[in-house]
Amino acid sequence: MQGWVSILIMTALGAGFALISVLLSSLLGPRKPSPEKAAPYECGMPPVGDARERQSVKFYLVAMIFLLFDIEIAFLYPWAMALRDLQWAGYVQVILFMVLLLAGYVYVWRKGVLDWGNEKPGLGTRDEGFAQTNGTRS
């Protein structure tokens, strides 16, 4: 029972802090709404156009590559903790792991997934539905 009391106290403190924060912001916050204040915040840029416009495939590729490499790096922490027990065999395995990870990175780099400088219309950019000659939809 002693372990549950500390968990209940922490839960009550967290819920109390959230409730007090919401109440104080509603009591002390400004009360002059305007259309500009009610508009969604877009990183300092004025919201223009439809939110459902087509995005470049490169956004999704970079996100997937980031997740892949981020998760792979998470495997290095348990290895670092068990390094003394693994000895040379574990060291060689992790070196091989890092070489494969580096080969994947070089492959992605050579394929141009990380190159954002020379995008051309029709290669997965947002302008792929526009004709190159006069800017009209094809």
A tleap script that builds the chain and sets N, CA, C and O, in Angstrom:
source leaprc.protein.ff14SB
mol = sequence {
  NMET GLN GLY TRP VAL SER ILE LEU ILE MET
  THR ALA LEU GLY ALA GLY PHE ALA LEU ILE
  SER VAL LEU LEU SER SER LEU LEU GLY PRO
  ARG LYS PRO SER PRO GLU LYS ALA ALA PRO
  TYR GLU CYS GLY MET PRO PRO VAL GLY ASP
  ALA ARG GLU ARG GLN SER VAL LYS PHE TYR
  LEU VAL ALA MET ILE PHE LEU LEU PHE ASP
  ILE GLU ILE ALA PHE LEU TYR PRO TRP ALA
  MET ALA LEU ARG ASP LEU GLN TRP ALA GLY
  TYR VAL GLN VAL ILE LEU PHE MET VAL LEU
  LEU LEU ALA GLY TYR VAL TYR VAL TRP ARG
  LYS GLY VAL LEU ASP TRP GLY ASN GLU LYS
  PRO GLY LEU GLY THR ARG ASP GLU GLY PHE
  ALA GLN THR ASN GLY THR ARG CSER
}
set mol.1.N position { 0.831 -1.206 0.000 }
set mol.1.CA position { 0.000 0.000 0.000 }
set mol.1.C position { 0.869 1.262 0.000 }
set mol.1.O position { 0.474 2.304 -0.523 }
set mol.2.N position { 2.044 1.148 0.589 }
set mol.2.CA position { 2.927 2.303 0.708 }
set mol.2.C position { 3.364 2.825 -0.657 }
set mol.2.O position { 3.495 4.036 -0.833 }
set mol.3.N position { 3.594 1.931 -1.636 }
set mol.3.CA position { 4.011 2.339 -2.980 }
set mol.3.C position { 2.901 3.062 -3.732 }
set mol.3.O position { 3.179 3.966 -4.520 }
set mol.4.N position { 1.659 2.683 -3.503 }
set mol.4.CA position { 0.528 3.297 -4.207 }
set mol.4.C position { 0.249 4.711 -3.715 }
set mol.4.O position { -0.257 5.538 -4.474 }
set mol.5.N position { 0.570 5.002 -2.455 }
set mol.5.CA position { 0.318 6.336 -1.911 }
set mol.5.C position { 1.156 7.377 -2.648 }
set mol.5.O position { 0.658 8.453 -2.978 }
set mol.6.N position { 2.411 7.068 -2.903 }
set mol.6.CA position { 3.266 8.031 -3.607 }
set mol.6.C position { 2.792 8.232 -5.046 }
set mol.6.O position { 2.866 9.344 -5.570 }
set mol.7.N position { 2.306 7.166 -5.691 }
set mol.7.CA position { 1.784 7.301 -7.052 }
set mol.7.C position { 0.520 8.153 -7.051 }
set mol.7.O position { 0.343 9.000 -7.926 }
set mol.8.N position { -0.352 7.935 -6.082 }
set mol.8.CA position { -1.579 8.742 -5.983 }
set mol.8.C position { -1.264 10.207 -5.696 }
set mol.8.O position { -1.921 11.101 -6.230 }
set mol.9.N position { -0.268 10.454 -4.860 }
set mol.9.CA position { 0.117 11.840 -4.557 }
set mol.9.C position { 0.648 12.528 -5.813 }
set mol.9.O position { 0.292 13.674 -6.088 }
set mol.10.N position { 1.492 11.842 -6.570 }
set mol.10.CA position { 2.029 12.440 -7.804 }
set mol.10.C position { 0.917 12.678 -8.827 }
set mol.10.O position { 0.926 13.698 -9.517 }
set mol.11.N position { -0.031 11.758 -8.934 }
set mol.11.CA position { -1.158 11.940 -9.858 }
set mol.11.C position { -2.003 13.129 -9.437 }
set mol.11.O position { -2.410 13.933 -10.276 }
set mol.12.N position { -2.271 13.246 -8.140 }
set mol.12.CA position { -3.059 14.376 -7.641 }
set mol.12.C position { -2.320 15.692 -7.863 }
set mol.12.O position { -2.940 16.692 -8.226 }
set mol.13.N position { -1.009 15.707 -7.652 }
set mol.13.CA position { -0.237 16.935 -7.891 }
set mol.13.C position { -0.256 17.321 -9.371 }
set mol.13.O position { -0.402 18.497 -9.703 }
set mol.14.N position { -0.111 16.346 -10.249 }
set mol.14.CA position { -0.146 16.637 -11.685 }
set mol.14.C position { -1.505 17.151 -12.125 }
set mol.14.O position { -1.584 18.133 -12.863 }
set mol.15.N position { -2.578 16.503 -11.683 }
set mol.15.CA position { -3.928 16.949 -12.047 }
set mol.15.C position { -4.233 18.313 -11.434 }
set mol.15.O position { -4.865 19.155 -12.073 }
set mol.16.N position { -3.789 18.532 -10.212 }
set mol.16.CA position { -4.009 19.832 -9.571 }
set mol.16.C position { -3.280 20.949 -10.287 }
set mol.16.O position { -3.827 22.037 -10.471 }
set mol.17.N position { -2.041 20.684 -10.694 }
set mol.17.CA position { -1.287 21.698 -11.434 }
set mol.17.C position { -1.964 22.027 -12.761 }
set mol.17.O position { -2.052 23.194 -13.142 }
set mol.18.N position { -2.446 20.994 -13.469 }
set mol.18.CA position { -3.131 21.231 -14.737 }
set mol.18.C position { -4.408 22.041 -14.520 }
set mol.18.O position { -4.678 22.982 -15.267 }
set mol.19.N position { -5.180 21.690 -13.524 }
set mol.19.CA position { -6.432 22.405 -13.248 }
set mol.19.C position { -6.168 23.854 -12.851 }
set mol.19.O position { -6.850 24.761 -13.326 }
set mol.20.N position { -5.194 24.073 -11.994 }
set mol.20.CA position { -4.870 25.443 -11.569 }
set mol.20.C position { -4.361 26.259 -12.748 }
set mol.20.O position { -4.705 27.435 -12.871 }
set mol.21.N position { -3.552 25.667 -13.611 }
set mol.21.CA position { -3.040 26.390 -14.782 }
set mol.21.C position { -4.172 26.814 -15.710 }
set mol.21.O position { -4.181 27.945 -16.196 }
set mol.22.N position { -5.122 25.925 -15.958 }
set mol.22.CA position { -6.242 26.260 -16.840 }
set mol.22.C position { -7.117 27.338 -16.214 }
set mol.22.O position { -7.541 28.266 -16.903 }
set mol.23.N position { -7.390 27.227 -14.924 }
set mol.23.CA position { -8.221 28.227 -14.257 }
set mol.23.C position { -7.541 29.595 -14.219 }
set mol.23.O position { -8.184 30.611 -14.482 }
set mol.24.N position { -6.257 29.631 -13.897 }
set mol.24.CA position { -5.550 30.915 -13.858 }
set mol.24.C position { -5.469 31.557 -15.238 }
set mol.24.O position { -5.589 32.777 -15.350 }
set mol.25.N position { -5.270 30.769 -16.287 }
set mol.25.CA position { -5.202 31.363 -17.622 }
set mol.25.C position { -6.559 31.920 -18.044 }
set mol.25.O position { -6.619 32.932 -18.742 }
set mol.26.N position { -7.641 31.275 -17.633 }
set mol.26.CA position { -8.962 31.818 -17.988 }
set mol.26.C position { -9.298 33.042 -17.155 }
set mol.26.O position { -10.002 33.930 -17.636 }
set mol.27.N position { -8.818 33.115 -15.923 }
set mol.27.CA position { -9.097 34.280 -15.083 }
set mol.27.C position { -8.203 35.472 -15.412 }
set mol.27.O position { -8.670 36.611 -15.443 }
set mol.28.N position { -6.920 35.215 -15.659 }
set mol.28.CA position { -5.963 36.301 -15.848 }
set mol.28.C position { -5.685 36.634 -17.310 }
set mol.28.O position { -5.043 37.644 -17.596 }
set mol.29.N position { -6.153 35.812 -18.232 }
set mol.29.CA position { -5.861 36.015 -19.646 }
set mol.29.C position { -6.648 37.170 -20.248 }
set mol.29.O position { -7.634 37.617 -19.661 }
set mol.30.N position { -6.225 37.663 -21.417 }
set mol.30.CA position { -6.934 38.765 -22.081 }
set mol.30.C position { -8.318 38.314 -22.552 }
set mol.30.O position { -8.537 37.143 -22.863 }
set mol.31.N position { -9.245 39.275 -22.597 }
set mol.31.CA position { -10.615 38.951 -22.959 }
set mol.31.C position { -11.088 39.733 -24.181 }
set mol.31.O position { -12.289 39.964 -24.324 }
set mol.32.N position { -10.204 40.137 -25.042 }
set mol.32.CA position { -10.597 40.880 -26.241 }
set mol.32.C position { -10.336 40.016 -27.466 }
set mol.32.O position { -9.299 40.166 -28.113 }
set mol.33.N position { -11.250 39.121 -27.793 }
set mol.33.CA position { -11.018 38.271 -28.967 }
set mol.33.C position { -11.134 39.062 -30.269 }
set mol.33.O position { -11.901 40.021 -30.361 }
set mol.34.N position { -10.383 38.658 -31.242 }
set mol.34.CA position { -10.443 39.257 -32.569 }
set mol.34.C position { -10.253 38.141 -33.591 }
set mol.34.O position { -9.749 37.072 -33.247 }
set mol.35.N position { -10.646 38.374 -34.839 }
set mol.35.CA position { -10.441 37.315 -35.846 }
set mol.35.C position { -8.974 36.938 -36.026 }
set mol.35.O position { -8.655 35.779 -36.291 }
set mol.36.N position { -8.085 37.913 -35.881 }
set mol.36.CA position { -6.671 37.613 -36.047 }
set mol.36.C position { -6.150 36.747 -34.906 }
set mol.36.O position { -5.321 35.864 -35.125 }
set mol.37.N position { -6.632 36.995 -33.688 }
set mol.37.CA position { -6.215 36.176 -32.561 }
set mol.37.C position { -6.830 34.785 -32.620 }
set mol.37.O position { -6.233 33.829 -32.126 }
set mol.38.N position { -7.996 34.655 -33.207 }
set mol.38.CA position { -8.664 33.364 -33.301 }
set mol.38.C position { -8.129 32.507 -34.449 }
set mol.38.O position { -8.412 31.311 -34.509 }
set mol.39.N position { -7.364 33.105 -35.354 }
set mol.39.CA position { -6.816 32.363 -36.492 }
set mol.39.C position { -5.722 31.416 -36.008 }
set mol.39.O position { -5.033 31.728 -35.036 }
set mol.40.N position { -5.545 30.268 -36.660 }
set mol.40.CA position { -4.480 29.346 -36.253 }
set mol.40.C position { -3.102 29.958 -36.480 }
set mol.40.O position { -2.884 30.670 -37.459 }
set mol.41.N position { -2.191 29.679 -35.580 }
set mol.41.CA position { -0.832 30.204 -35.666 }
set mol.41.C position { -0.015 29.303 -36.585 }
set mol.41.O position { 0.041 28.092 -36.369 }
set mol.42.N position { 0.613 29.870 -37.595 }
set mol.42.CA position { 1.366 29.117 -38.592 }
set mol.42.C position { 2.836 29.514 -38.583 }
set mol.42.O position { 3.360 29.949 -39.608 }
set mol.43.N position { 3.493 29.378 -37.474 }
set mol.43.CA position { 4.937 29.627 -37.362 }
set mol.43.C position { 5.326 31.033 -37.818 }
set mol.43.O position { 6.392 31.211 -38.406 }
set mol.44.N position { 4.507 32.007 -37.566 }
set mol.44.CA position { 4.831 33.372 -37.928 }
set mol.44.C position { 4.450 33.751 -39.341 }
set mol.44.O position { 4.558 34.919 -39.715 }
set mol.45.N position { 4.007 32.796 -40.133 }
set mol.45.CA position { 3.607 33.061 -41.513 }
set mol.45.C position { 2.090 33.208 -41.564 }
set mol.45.O position { 1.375 32.470 -40.886 }
set mol.46.N position { 1.593 34.148 -42.356 }
set mol.46.CA position { 0.133 34.253 -42.486 }
set mol.46.C position { -0.414 33.021 -43.204 }
set mol.46.O position { 0.130 32.609 -44.228 }
set mol.47.N position { -1.495 32.426 -42.668 }
set mol.47.CA position { -2.050 31.239 -43.322 }
set mol.47.C position { -2.661 31.595 -44.676 }
set mol.47.O position { -3.563 32.429 -44.753 }
set mol.48.N position { -2.178 30.975 -45.722 }
set mol.48.CA position { -2.630 31.268 -47.078 }
set mol.48.C position { -2.993 29.952 -47.742 }
set mol.48.O position { -2.244 28.980 -47.645 }
set mol.49.N position { -4.114 29.911 -48.404 }
set mol.49.CA position { -4.487 28.743 -49.187 }
set mol.49.C position { -5.104 27.647 -48.355 }
set mol.49.O position { -5.421 27.829 -47.179 }
set mol.50.N position { -5.269 26.503 -48.992 }
set mol.50.CA position { -5.894 25.355 -48.372 }
set mol.50.C position { -4.843 24.523 -47.635 }
set mol.50.O position { -3.708 24.404 -48.095 }
set mol.51.N position { -5.218 23.959 -46.512 }
set mol.51.CA position { -4.289 23.143 -45.740 }
set mol.51.C position { -4.077 21.776 -46.373 }
set mol.51.O position { -3.174 21.043 -45.968 }
set mol.52.N position { -4.882 21.428 -47.345 }
set mol.52.CA position { -4.793 20.107 -47.954 }
set mol.52.C position { -4.076 20.121 -49.299 }
set mol.52.O position { -4.370 19.296 -50.164 }
set mol.53.N position { -3.146 21.043 -49.483 }
set mol.53.CA position { -2.403 21.069 -50.739 }
set mol.53.C position { -1.367 19.951 -50.746 }
set mol.53.O position { -0.952 19.467 -49.693 }
set mol.54.N position { -0.965 19.556 -51.921 }
set mol.54.CA position { -0.005 18.460 -52.067 }
set mol.54.C position { 1.379 18.901 -51.616 }
set mol.54.O position { 1.830 20.007 -51.914 }
set mol.55.N position { 2.033 18.015 -50.898 }
set mol.55.CA position { 3.388 18.273 -50.427 }
set mol.55.C position { 4.361 17.377 -51.185 }
set mol.55.O position { 3.986 16.346 -51.743 }
set mol.56.N position { 5.587 17.793 -51.187 }
set mol.56.CA position { 6.632 17.015 -51.843 }
set mol.56.C position { 6.836 15.695 -51.118 }
set mol.56.O position { 6.714 15.625 -49.895 }
set mol.57.N position { 7.142 14.664 -51.863 }
set mol.57.CA position { 7.412 13.360 -51.275 }
set mol.57.C position { 8.671 13.414 -50.420 }
set mol.57.O position { 8.839 12.604 -49.509 }
set mol.58.N position { 9.551 14.357 -50.706 }
set mol.58.CA position { 10.794 14.463 -49.948 }
set mol.58.C position { 10.548 14.756 -48.464 }
set mol.58.O position { 11.341 14.339 -47.620 }
set mol.59.N position { 9.468 15.463 -48.136 }
set mol.59.CA position { 9.147 15.698 -46.728 }
set mol.59.C position { 8.960 14.363 -46.012 }
set mol.59.O position { 9.489 14.160 -44.919 }
set mol.60.N position { 8.216 13.465 -46.625 }
set mol.60.CA position { 7.927 12.179 -46.013 }
set mol.60.C position { 9.161 11.281 -46.010 }
set mol.60.O position { 9.375 10.532 -45.057 }
set mol.61.N position { 9.970 11.347 -47.057 }
set mol.61.CA position { 11.195 10.558 -47.095 }
set mol.61.C position { 12.161 10.971 -45.988 }
set mol.61.O position { 12.752 10.124 -45.319 }
set mol.62.N position { 12.313 12.275 -45.806 }
set mol.62.CA position { 13.212 12.755 -44.759 }
set mol.62.C position { 12.685 12.354 -43.390 }
set mol.62.O position { 13.469 11.995 -42.511 }
set mol.63.N position { 11.363 12.409 -43.192 }
set mol.63.CA position { 10.793 12.007 -41.906 }
set mol.63.C position { 11.031 10.522 -41.645 }
set mol.63.O position { 11.395 10.141 -40.532 }
set mol.64.N position { 10.829 9.683 -42.656 }
set mol.64.CA position { 11.055 8.244 -42.473 }
set mol.64.C position { 12.533 7.944 -42.238 }
set mol.64.O position { 12.868 7.088 -41.419 }
set mol.65.N position { 13.408 8.633 -42.940 }
set mol.65.CA position { 14.842 8.409 -42.754 }
set mol.65.C position { 15.267 8.857 -41.363 }
set mol.65.O position { 16.081 8.199 -40.715 }
set mol.66.N position { 14.713 9.982 -40.904 }
set mol.66.CA position { 15.021 10.439 -39.550 }
set mol.66.C position { 14.595 9.400 -38.521 }
set mol.66.O position { 15.355 9.076 -37.610 }
set mol.67.N position { 13.372 8.875 -38.667 }
set mol.67.CA position { 12.908 7.860 -37.717 }
set mol.67.C position { 13.789 6.617 -37.761 }
set mol.67.O position { 14.129 6.050 -36.722 }
set mol.68.N position { 14.149 6.204 -38.951 }
set mol.68.CA position { 14.983 5.014 -39.093 }
set mol.68.C position { 16.315 5.198 -38.377 }
set mol.68.O position { 16.707 4.347 -37.578 }
set mol.69.N position { 17.008 6.284 -38.647 }
set mol.69.CA position { 18.306 6.503 -38.031 }
set mol.69.C position { 18.177 6.799 -36.537 }
set mol.69.O position { 19.058 6.435 -35.758 }
set mol.70.N position { 17.105 7.443 -36.136 }
set mol.70.CA position { 16.902 7.738 -34.722 }
set mol.70.C position { 16.684 6.453 -33.935 }
set mol.70.O position { 17.244 6.290 -32.851 }
set mol.71.N position { 15.883 5.547 -34.464 }
set mol.71.CA position { 15.628 4.283 -33.781 }
set mol.71.C position { 16.895 3.424 -33.760 }
set mol.71.O position { 17.170 2.738 -32.776 }
set mol.72.N position { 17.651 3.466 -34.834 }
set mol.72.CA position { 18.895 2.686 -34.863 }
set mol.72.C position { 19.874 3.190 -33.809 }
set mol.72.O position { 20.578 2.390 -33.192 }
set mol.73.N position { 19.929 4.472 -33.597 }
set mol.73.CA position { 20.834 5.013 -32.583 }
set mol.73.C position { 20.399 4.570 -31.189 }
set mol.73.O position { 21.237 4.431 -30.298 }
set mol.74.N position { 19.100 4.349 -30.988 }
set mol.74.CA position { 18.618 3.894 -29.690 }
set mol.74.C position { 19.162 2.514 -29.341 }
set mol.74.O position { 19.217 2.167 -28.161 }
set mol.75.N position { 19.562 1.723 -30.321 }
set mol.75.CA position { 20.135 0.410 -30.054 }
set mol.75.C position { 21.559 0.514 -29.497 }
set mol.75.O position { 22.077 -0.456 -28.945 }
set mol.76.N position { 22.184 1.668 -29.635 }
set mol.76.CA position { 23.553 1.808 -29.143 }
set mol.76.C position { 23.620 1.951 -27.616 }
set mol.76.O position { 24.643 1.623 -27.015 }
set mol.77.N position { 22.569 2.424 -26.999 }
set mol.77.CA position { 22.596 2.613 -25.541 }
set mol.77.C position { 22.725 1.282 -24.797 }
set mol.77.O position { 23.592 1.162 -23.932 }
set mol.78.N position { 21.888 0.270 -25.101 }
set mol.78.CA position { 22.079 -1.004 -24.390 }
set mol.78.C position { 23.457 -1.625 -24.668 }
set mol.78.O position { 24.045 -2.267 -23.797 }
set mol.79.N position { 23.952 -1.427 -25.877 }
set mol.79.CA position { 25.279 -1.943 -26.185 }
set mol.79.C position { 26.332 -1.271 -25.307 }
set mol.79.O position { 27.231 -1.933 -24.790 }
set mol.80.N position { 26.217 0.027 -25.145 }
set mol.80.CA position { 27.191 0.754 -24.328 }
set mol.80.C position { 27.141 0.295 -22.871 }
set mol.80.O position { 28.171 0.265 -22.196 }
set mol.81.N position { 25.958 -0.062 -22.384 }
set mol.81.CA position { 25.834 -0.522 -21.006 }
set mol.81.C position { 26.427 -1.929 -20.826 }
set mol.81.O position { 26.926 -2.262 -19.751 }
set mol.82.N position { 26.369 -2.742 -21.873 }
set mol.82.CA position { 26.836 -4.129 -21.772 }
set mol.82.C position { 28.192 -4.330 -22.439 }
set mol.82.O position { 28.559 -5.469 -22.724 }
set mol.83.N position { 28.931 -3.290 -22.692 }
set mol.83.CA position { 30.186 -3.391 -23.438 }
set mol.83.C position { 31.207 -4.291 -22.747 }
set mol.83.O position { 31.872 -5.091 -23.405 }
set mol.84.N position { 31.333 -4.170 -21.453 }
set mol.84.CA position { 32.332 -4.990 -20.744 }
set mol.84.C position { 31.987 -6.484 -20.808 }
set mol.84.O position { 32.885 -7.321 -20.902 }
set mol.85.N position { 30.701 -6.817 -20.758 }
set mol.85.CA position { 30.305 -8.227 -20.815 }
set mol.85.C position { 30.414 -8.800 -22.220 }
set mol.85.O position { 30.675 -9.993 -22.378 }
set mol.86.N position { 30.220 -7.974 -23.240 }
set mol.86.CA position { 30.236 -8.454 -24.622 }
set mol.86.C position { 31.646 -8.692 -25.151 }
set mol.86.O position { 31.848 -9.511 -26.047 }
set mol.87.N position { 32.586 -7.999 -24.613 }
set mol.87.CA position { 33.993 -8.091 -24.987 }
set mol.87.C position { 34.192 -7.800 -26.480 }
set mol.87.O position { 33.493 -6.961 -27.047 }
set mol.88.N position { 35.144 -8.493 -27.115 }
set mol.88.CA position { 35.492 -8.177 -28.497 }
set mol.88.C position { 34.408 -8.579 -29.487 }
set mol.88.O position { 34.229 -7.909 -30.505 }
set mol.89.N position { 33.689 -9.647 -29.215 }
set mol.89.CA position { 32.640 -10.089 -30.143 }
set mol.89.C position { 31.547 -9.023 -30.254 }
set mol.89.O position { 31.079 -8.728 -31.354 }
set mol.90.N position { 31.147 -8.455 -29.138 }
set mol.90.CA position { 30.150 -7.386 -29.154 }
set mol.90.C position { 30.671 -6.134 -29.825 }
set mol.90.O position { 29.936 -5.438 -30.525 }
set mol.91.N position { 31.952 -5.850 -29.606 }
set mol.91.CA position { 32.560 -4.678 -30.233 }
set mol.91.C position { 32.558 -4.817 -31.758 }
set mol.91.O position { 32.229 -3.865 -32.466 }
set mol.92.N position { 32.916 -5.977 -32.257 }
set mol.92.CA position { 32.936 -6.214 -33.696 }
set mol.92.C position { 31.520 -6.132 -34.268 }
set mol.92.O position { 31.321 -5.588 -35.354 }
set mol.93.N position { 30.538 -6.670 -33.543 }
set mol.93.CA position { 29.153 -6.616 -34.007 }
set mol.93.C position { 28.665 -5.173 -34.111 }
set mol.93.O position { 27.976 -4.827 -35.071 }
set mol.94.N position { 29.003 -4.343 -33.161 }
set mol.94.CA position { 28.544 -2.954 -33.208 }
set mol.94.C position { 29.285 -2.171 -34.283 }
set mol.94.O position { 28.706 -1.280 -34.906 }
set mol.95.N position { 30.546 -2.487 -34.508 }
set mol.95.CA position { 31.271 -1.840 -35.608 }
set mol.95.C position { 30.610 -2.201 -36.933 }
set mol.95.O position { 30.440 -1.340 -37.797 }
set mol.96.N position { 30.235 -3.472 -37.099 }
set mol.96.CA position { 29.528 -3.894 -38.308 }
set mol.96.C position { 28.173 -3.184 -38.423 }
set mol.96.O position { 27.767 -2.770 -39.509 }
set mol.97.N position { 27.496 -3.054 -37.306 }
set mol.97.CA position { 26.220 -2.333 -37.284 }
set mol.97.C position { 26.400 -0.884 -37.728 }
set mol.97.O position { 25.613 -0.373 -38.525 }
set mol.98.N position { 27.428 -0.228 -37.216 }
set mol.98.CA position { 27.688 1.167 -37.576 }
set mol.98.C position { 28.095 1.298 -39.047 }
set mol.98.O position { 27.732 2.274 -39.704 }
set mol.99.N position { 28.844 0.325 -39.564 }
set mol.99.CA position { 29.232 0.360 -40.975 }
set mol.99.C position { 27.992 0.219 -41.860 }
set mol.99.O position { 27.869 0.920 -42.864 }
set mol.100.N position { 27.077 -0.678 -41.498 }
set mol.100.CA position { 25.832 -0.811 -42.263 }
set mol.100.C position { 24.989 0.454 -42.185 }
set mol.100.O position { 24.388 0.869 -43.177 }
set mol.101.N position { 24.946 1.065 -41.009 }
set mol.101.CA position { 24.207 2.318 -40.845 }
set mol.101.C position { 24.827 3.427 -41.691 }
set mol.101.O position { 24.113 4.212 -42.314 }
set mol.102.N position { 26.144 3.487 -41.709 }
set mol.102.CA position { 26.838 4.473 -42.528 }
set mol.102.C position { 26.609 4.214 -44.015 }
set mol.102.O position { 26.449 5.157 -44.790 }
set mol.103.N position { 26.593 2.939 -44.420 }
set mol.103.CA position { 26.328 2.601 -45.821 }
set mol.103.C position { 24.921 3.036 -46.216 }
set mol.103.O position { 24.721 3.536 -47.323 }
set mol.104.N position { 23.942 2.854 -45.329 }
set mol.104.CA position { 22.584 3.316 -45.609 }
set mol.104.C position { 22.515 4.824 -45.741 }
set mol.104.O position { 21.818 5.349 -46.609 }
set mol.105.N position { 23.239 5.518 -44.879 }
set mol.105.CA position { 23.274 6.976 -44.947 }
set mol.105.C position { 23.907 7.448 -46.260 }
set mol.105.O position { 23.394 8.363 -46.904 }
set mol.106.N position { 25.008 6.831 -46.649 }
set mol.106.CA position { 25.679 7.202 -47.901 }
set mol.106.C position { 24.767 6.914 -49.087 }
set mol.106.O position { 24.702 7.707 -50.026 }
set mol.107.N position { 24.061 5.785 -49.049 }
set mol.107.CA position { 23.121 5.445 -50.128 }
set mol.107.C position { 22.036 6.506 -50.259 }
set mol.107.O position { 21.734 6.956 -51.364 }
set mol.108.N position { 21.451 6.905 -49.137 }
set mol.108.CA position { 20.402 7.930 -49.152 }
set mol.108.C position { 20.960 9.251 -49.659 }
set mol.108.O position { 20.301 9.957 -50.422 }
set mol.109.N position { 22.164 9.580 -49.241 }
set mol.109.CA position { 22.796 10.823 -49.657 }
set mol.109.C position { 23.087 10.809 -51.158 }
set mol.109.O position { 22.832 11.799 -51.844 }
set mol.110.N position { 23.615 9.703 -51.671 }
set mol.110.CA position { 23.951 9.615 -53.097 }
set mol.110.C position { 22.707 9.607 -53.977 }
set mol.110.O position { 22.754 10.077 -55.113 }
set mol.111.N position { 21.589 9.074 -53.464 }
set mol.111.CA position { 20.335 9.078 -54.216 }
set mol.111.C position { 19.721 10.470 -54.290 }
set mol.111.O position { 18.806 10.692 -55.083 }
set mol.112.N position { 20.199 11.410 -53.487 }
set mol.112.CA position { 19.721 12.782 -53.535 }
set mol.112.C position { 18.518 13.068 -52.664 }
set mol.112.O position { 17.872 14.104 -52.820 }
set mol.113.N position { 18.204 12.157 -51.742 }
set mol.113.CA position { 17.045 12.384 -50.880 }
set mol.113.C position { 17.277 13.587 -49.973 }
set mol.113.O position { 16.334 14.304 -49.639 }
set mol.114.N position { 18.505 13.808 -49.579 }
set mol.114.CA position { 18.812 14.917 -48.672 }
set mol.114.C position { 19.137 16.212 -49.403 }
set mol.114.O position { 19.405 17.223 -48.754 }
set mol.115.N position { 19.122 16.213 -50.727 }
set mol.115.CA position { 19.466 17.383 -51.520 }
set mol.115.C position { 18.197 18.167 -51.848 }
set mol.115.O position { 17.352 17.703 -52.614 }
set mol.116.N position { 18.073 19.345 -51.269 }
set mol.116.CA position { 16.878 20.164 -51.474 }
set mol.116.C position { 17.150 21.341 -52.402 }
set mol.116.O position { 16.236 22.111 -52.698 }
set mol.117.N position { 18.360 21.493 -52.856 }
set mol.117.CA position { 18.728 22.688 -53.595 }
set mol.117.C position { 18.256 22.756 -55.025 }
set mol.117.O position { 17.933 23.850 -55.488 }
set mol.118.N position { 18.194 21.667 -55.753 }
set mol.118.CA position { 17.900 21.734 -57.186 }
set mol.118.C position { 16.630 20.965 -57.532 }
set mol.118.O position { 16.655 20.071 -58.377 }
set mol.119.N position { 15.534 21.307 -56.891 }
set mol.119.CA position { 14.263 20.663 -57.216 }
set mol.119.C position { 13.756 21.165 -58.559 }
set mol.119.O position { 13.874 22.348 -58.881 }
set mol.120.N position { 13.198 20.262 -59.328 }
set mol.120.CA position { 12.619 20.616 -60.616 }
set mol.120.C position { 11.151 20.216 -60.610 }
set mol.120.O position { 10.804 19.193 -60.020 }
set mol.121.N position { 10.273 20.995 -61.253 }
set mol.121.CA position { 8.873 20.591 -61.315 }
set mol.121.C position { 8.732 19.236 -61.995 }
set mol.121.O position { 9.413 18.937 -62.975 }
set mol.122.N position { 7.835 18.428 -61.451 }
set mol.122.CA position { 7.595 17.110 -62.015 }
set mol.122.C position { 8.390 16.016 -61.329 }
set mol.122.O position { 8.235 14.842 -61.666 }
set mol.123.N position { 9.248 16.375 -60.360 }
set mol.123.CA position { 10.031 15.366 -59.651 }
set mol.123.C position { 9.611 15.298 -58.193 }
set mol.123.O position { 10.461 15.253 -57.304 }
set mol.124.N position { 8.308 15.292 -57.940 }
set mol.124.CA position { 7.816 15.180 -56.582 }
set mol.124.C position { 7.664 16.501 -55.866 }
set mol.124.O position { 7.494 16.505 -54.647 }
set mol.125.N position { 7.717 17.621 -56.561 }
set mol.125.CA position { 7.548 18.903 -55.923 }
set mol.125.C position { 6.080 19.278 -55.900 }
set mol.125.O position { 5.244 18.570 -56.464 }
set mol.126.N position { 5.766 20.372 -55.260 }
set mol.126.CA position { 4.386 20.818 -55.163 }
set mol.126.C position { 3.878 21.330 -56.502 }
set mol.126.O position { 2.664 21.424 -56.686 }
set mol.127.N position { 4.751 21.664 -57.442 }
set mol.127.CA position { 4.350 22.239 -58.715 }
set mol.127.C position { 4.129 21.207 -59.802 }
set mol.127.O position { 4.071 21.560 -60.980 }
set mol.128.N position { 4.003 19.931 -59.433 }
set mol.128.CA position { 3.949 18.921 -60.463 }
set mol.128.C position { 2.669 18.963 -61.282 }
set mol.128.O position { 2.616 18.341 -62.343 }
set mol.129.N position { 1.624 19.677 -60.831 }
set mol.129.CA position { 0.403 19.769 -61.612 }
set mol.129.C position { 0.389 20.966 -62.537 }
set mol.129.O position { -0.600 21.177 -63.240 }
set mol.130.N position { 1.445 21.756 -62.565 }
set mol.130.CA position { 1.488 22.959 -63.388 }
set mol.130.C position { 2.313 22.715 -64.646 }
set mol.130.O position { 3.308 21.991 -64.623 }
set mol.131.N position { 1.890 23.321 -65.725 }
set mol.131.CA position { 2.681 23.238 -66.947 }
set mol.131.C position { 3.883 24.162 -66.815 }
set mol.131.O position { 3.793 25.203 -66.165 }
set mol.132.N position { 4.984 23.803 -67.410 }
set mol.132.CA position { 6.199 24.602 -67.247 }
set mol.132.C position { 6.186 25.854 -68.106 }
set mol.132.O position { 6.948 26.785 -67.845 }
set mol.133.N position { 5.346 25.897 -69.115 }
set mol.133.CA position { 5.424 27.011 -70.046 }
set mol.133.C position { 4.704 28.251 -69.547 }
set mol.133.O position { 5.300 29.327 -69.508 }
set mol.134.N position { 3.440 28.130 -69.164 }
set mol.134.CA position { 2.719 29.343 -68.817 }
set mol.134.C position { 2.136 29.336 -67.416 }
set mol.134.O position { 1.397 30.258 -67.072 }
set mol.135.N position { 2.433 28.337 -66.588 }
set mol.135.CA position { 1.985 28.329 -65.208 }
set mol.135.C position { 0.520 27.953 -65.028 }
set mol.135.O position { -0.030 28.134 -63.941 }
set mol.136.N position { -0.112 27.439 -66.058 }
set mol.136.CA position { -1.511 27.021 -65.922 }
set mol.136.C position { -1.564 25.559 -65.564 }
set mol.136.O position { -0.606 24.818 -65.787 }
set mol.137.N position { -2.671 25.148 -65.014 }
set mol.137.CA position { -2.841 23.726 -64.675 }
set mol.137.C position { -2.998 22.910 -65.932 }
set mol.137.O position { -3.718 23.287 -66.856 }
set mol.138.N position { -2.309 21.780 -65.953 }
set mol.138.CA position { -2.406 20.924 -67.138 }
set mol.138.C position { -3.454 19.852 -66.951 }
set mol.138.O position { -3.673 19.039 -67.849 }
savepdb mol mol.pdb
quit
